[in-house]
């Protein structure tokens, strides 16, 4: 009879351990799902961050390329310089062989509409002489 009791106790212990293992396995499965979803979210955030950094890098590279021939500073175009006069900007544009209306180099007359918001003339507002 003692053997019978020992077997019953052993079966109870085995059942308890089996139940605990099942519980642990279920918890691990939930954790794996959580880990997978966190990994997916991290991957998405890494992609977003990479795109933002690339855009920021392009913007900074563009800004570094901007150089003002009038005040000799970088970060803005010559036509946007606040220190330079319209006459200085016109002189610079003519030296660069740029169109006064679109600030681009092209042969012949400019096809773009007049750009000056002050007089509707065929020149950028930056080149408007008062």
C-alpha positions as a printed NumPy array, in Angstrom:
array([[  0.   ,   0.   ,   0.   ],
       [  2.85 ,   2.322,   0.655],
       [  3.894,   1.745,  -2.905],
       [  0.447,   2.735,  -4.081],
       [  0.615,   5.992,  -2.094],
       [  4.063,   6.72 ,  -3.412],
       [  2.862,   6.166,  -6.973],
       [ -0.121,   8.446,  -6.425],
       [  2.086,  11.147,  -4.915],
       [  4.497,  10.748,  -7.795],
       [  1.638,  11.088, -10.295],
       [  0.413,  14.234,  -8.528],
       [  3.914,  15.696,  -8.637],
       [  4.291,  14.784, -12.323],
       [  0.889,  16.332, -13.082],
       [  1.842,  19.517, -11.19 ],
       [  5.166,  19.748, -12.996],
       [  3.419,  19.123, -16.33 ],
       [  0.875,  21.866, -15.557],
       [  3.706,  24.242, -14.613],
       [  5.582,  23.388, -17.817],
       [  2.439,  24.053, -19.859],
       [  1.985,  27.397, -18.088],
       [  5.623,  28.282, -18.716],
       [  5.318,  27.255, -22.377],
       [  2.196,  29.425, -22.784],
       [  3.955,  32.389, -21.178],
       [  6.985,  31.865, -23.415],
       [  4.727,  31.75 , -26.477],
       [  3.13 ,  35.076, -25.442],
       [  6.594,  36.529, -24.837],
       [  7.749,  35.354, -28.275],
       [  4.762,  37.067, -29.886],
       [  5.539,  40.204, -27.888],
       [  9.235,  40.013, -28.801],
       [  8.352,  39.556, -32.475],
       [  6.005,  42.539, -32.45 ],
       [  8.635,  44.642, -30.659],
       [ 11.24 ,  43.576, -33.223],
       [  8.889,  44.543, -36.055],
       [  8.254,  47.91 , -34.436],
       [ 11.997,  48.452, -33.956],
       [ 12.57 ,  47.579, -37.614],
       [  9.903,  50.085, -38.7  ],
       [ 11.327,  52.794, -36.446],
       [ 14.837,  52.115, -37.748],
       [ 13.523,  52.563, -41.299],
       [ 11.805,  55.821, -40.383],
       [ 14.915,  57.079, -38.622],
       [ 17.105,  56.133, -41.575],
       [ 14.819,  58.004, -43.996],
       [ 14.745,  61.063, -41.721],
       [ 18.521,  61.047, -41.328],
       [ 18.986,  60.734, -45.086],
       [ 16.61 ,  63.654, -45.676],
       [ 18.356,  65.711, -42.995],
       [ 21.752,  64.869, -44.494],
       [ 20.585,  65.939, -47.955],
       [ 19.191,  69.157, -46.525],
       [ 22.423,  69.886, -44.647],
       [ 24.515,  69.061, -47.706],
       [ 22.396,  71.419, -49.775],
       [ 22.661,  74.112, -47.129],
       [ 26.449,  73.67 , -46.986],
       [ 26.622,  74.093, -50.76 ],
       [ 24.798,  77.421, -50.556],
       [ 27.29 ,  80.222, -50.616],
       [ 26.774,  83.956, -50.876],
       [ 29.16 ,  85.808, -53.184],
       [ 28.293,  89.147, -51.542],
       [ 28.823,  88.525, -47.824],
       [ 30.998,  85.406, -48.308],
       [ 28.923,  83.304, -45.896],
       [ 27.386,  79.916, -46.517],
       [ 23.82 ,  78.964, -45.746],
       [ 22.013,  81.265, -48.19 ],
       [ 22.056,  82.103, -51.873],
       [ 23.457,  85.359, -53.18 ],
       [ 19.984,  86.438, -54.323],
       [ 18.698,  86.025, -50.761],
       [ 21.493,  87.996, -49.065],
       [ 20.158,  90.708, -46.765],
       [ 23.431,  92.609, -46.744],
       [ 23.769,  93.   , -50.5  ],
       [ 22.036,  95.668, -52.571],
       [ 19.96 ,  94.908, -55.655],
       [ 22.741,  96.414, -57.788],
       [ 25.314,  94.032, -56.26 ],
       [ 23.021,  91.083, -56.866],
       [ 22.404,  92.133, -60.479],
       [ 26.154,  92.498, -61.044],
       [ 26.741,  89.024, -59.596],
       [ 23.96 ,  87.488, -61.752],
       [ 25.371,  89.101, -64.893],
       [ 28.87 ,  87.819, -64.07 ],
       [ 27.403,  84.336, -63.68 ],
       [ 25.476,  84.789, -66.966],
       [ 22.206,  84.151, -65.133],
       [ 18.788,  85.278, -66.265],
       [ 17.55 ,  88.089, -64.017],
       [ 14.01 ,  86.7  , -64.137],
       [ 14.661,  83.056, -63.139],
       [ 18.29 ,  83.138, -61.962],
       [ 19.139,  80.245, -64.306],
       [ 21.493,  80.058, -67.273],
       [ 19.668,  79.631, -70.586],
       [ 19.892,  81.019, -74.131],
       [ 17.476,  83.662, -75.347],
       [ 14.565,  85.283, -73.552],
       [ 13.1  ,  83.794, -70.391],
       [  9.868,  81.844, -70.856],
       [  8.777,  82.276, -67.246],
       [  6.279,  84.935, -66.226],
       [  7.568,  88.154, -64.646],
       [  8.946,  87.382, -61.186],
       [  9.124,  90.745, -59.4  ],
       [  6.326,  91.097, -56.871],
       [  6.988,  94.82 , -56.475],
       [  6.629,  95.93 , -60.106],
       [  5.732,  92.71 , -62.001],
       [  8.932,  93.226, -64.038],
       [ 10.99 ,  90.553, -65.75 ],
       [ 13.435,  90.182, -62.86 ],
       [ 13.507,  88.566, -59.43 ],
       [ 12.351,  90.775, -56.602],
       [ 15.91 ,  90.52 , -55.255],
       [ 17.016,  92.458, -58.359],
       [ 14.343,  95.176, -58.037],
       [ 15.897,  98.634, -58.133],
       [ 13.935, 101.193, -56.161]])
